[in-house]
Amino acid sequence: TTPFCFDNEKCAEEDKPDSEWVRVSVRGQGGGQETLGPKLGRKYRRRAAVFIQVFTPLAKGTSDSSTLAHTARAIFEGEEVDALDFDNGDIREVGSDGKFLQTLVEVGFAYEEVK
């Protein structure tokens, strides 16, 4: 199991240059009203994304980072979890981040809100 933390937490692995770890965050990306009608009956479709920052030792090259990034993307891409509909995911090599190689996974999702 790869250690993980959320973006508002300090990760112990940050201080271990030989470790592999991930940071997870979620960011809203907008949306809009989809139906008309009275209050408590209007549907809004919202968009957001899960961001998974993969950190691997810089000296080990890109193979481990790529493997972890593809695994992370596969967890979410195309899945439906409760009311969250995940769609395609992207993987981008960010490059050197101090002692680590960083790779970013972004998987968008949508959900519906009624109010």
C-alpha positions in Angstrom: 0.0 0.0 0.0 1.3 3.4 -0.9 1.1 6.0 1.8 -1.2 8.9 1.1 -2.3 12.2 2.6 -4.7 15.0 1.8 -3.6 18.4 0.6 -4.3 20.0 4.1 -2.1 17.5 5.9 1.6 17.2 6.5 2.9 13.9 5.1 5.6 12.1 7.0 6.9 10.7 3.8 7.9 14.3 2.6 10.9 14.0 4.8 11.9 10.6 3.5 13.6 11.0 0.1 13.6 7.3 -0.6 9.8 6.9 -0.2 6.9 6.8 -2.6 3.7 8.6 -1.6 0.7 10.4 -3.0 -1.3 13.6 -2.1 -5.0 13.7 -2.9 -7.1 16.8 -3.3 -10.5 17.6 -4.8 -11.3 20.9 -6.6 -14.6 22.2 -7.9 -14.7 23.3 -11.6 -18.1 24.9 -12.0 -21.5 23.7 -13.3 -24.9 25.1 -13.9 -28.6 24.8 -13.6 -30.1 22.1 -15.9 -33.8 22.4 -15.2 -36.4 25.1 -14.4 -39.1 24.8 -11.8 -39.9 25.7 -8.3 -37.5 25.8 -5.4 -36.5 22.3 -4.2 -37.1 21.0 -7.7 -34.3 22.6 -9.8 -31.5 20.4 -10.9 -27.9 21.6 -11.0 -25.1 19.6 -12.6 -21.7 20.3 -10.9 -18.2 19.4 -12.1 -15.1 18.8 -10.1 -11.9 16.8 -10.3 -9.8 14.5 -8.1 -6.1 15.4 -8.2 -3.6 12.8 -7.2 0.0 14.0 -6.9 2.4 11.0 -7.2 5.8 11.4 -5.6 8.6 8.9 -6.2 12.4 9.2 -5.5 14.0 11.4 -8.2 17.0 9.0 -8.6 14.8 6.0 -9.5 13.6 7.3 -12.8 10.0 7.4 -14.2 8.9 3.8 -14.1 7.6 3.6 -10.6 5.9 7.0 -10.9 4.2 5.9 -14.1 3.0 2.7 -12.6 1.5 4.4 -9.5 -0.1 7.1 -11.7 -1.7 4.6 -14.0 -3.0 2.6 -10.9 -4.4 5.8 -9.4 -6.2 6.7 -12.6 -7.7 3.3 -12.9 -9.2 3.5 -9.5 -11.5 6.4 -10.6 -11.7 6.5 -14.4 -15.1 5.5 -15.7 -16.4 4.6 -12.3 -19.6 5.6 -10.5 -19.4 6.0 -6.8 -22.7 6.8 -5.1 -23.8 10.0 -7.0 -20.4 10.8 -8.5 -19.8 10.0 -12.1 -16.1 9.8 -12.9 -15.0 10.3 -16.5 -11.7 10.3 -18.3 -8.4 10.8 -16.4 -5.2 12.5 -17.5 -1.6 11.8 -16.4 1.0 14.6 -16.6 4.7 14.4 -15.7 5.4 17.5 -13.6 9.1 16.7 -13.1 11.4 17.4 -10.2 9.9 18.6 -7.0 12.9 18.8 -4.7 14.0 15.2 -3.9 11.0 13.7 -5.7 9.7 13.1 -9.2 6.1 14.4 -9.3 3.5 13.0 -11.7 -0.1 14.5 -11.6 -3.2 12.4 -12.2 -6.5 14.4 -12.8 -9.8 12.6 -13.0 -12.9 14.7 -13.6 -16.3 13.9 -12.2 -19.9 15.2 -12.1 -22.7 15.1 -9.7 -26.2 16.4 -9.5 -27.6 18.7 -6.9 -31.3 19.5 -6.4 -32.4 22.7 -4.6 
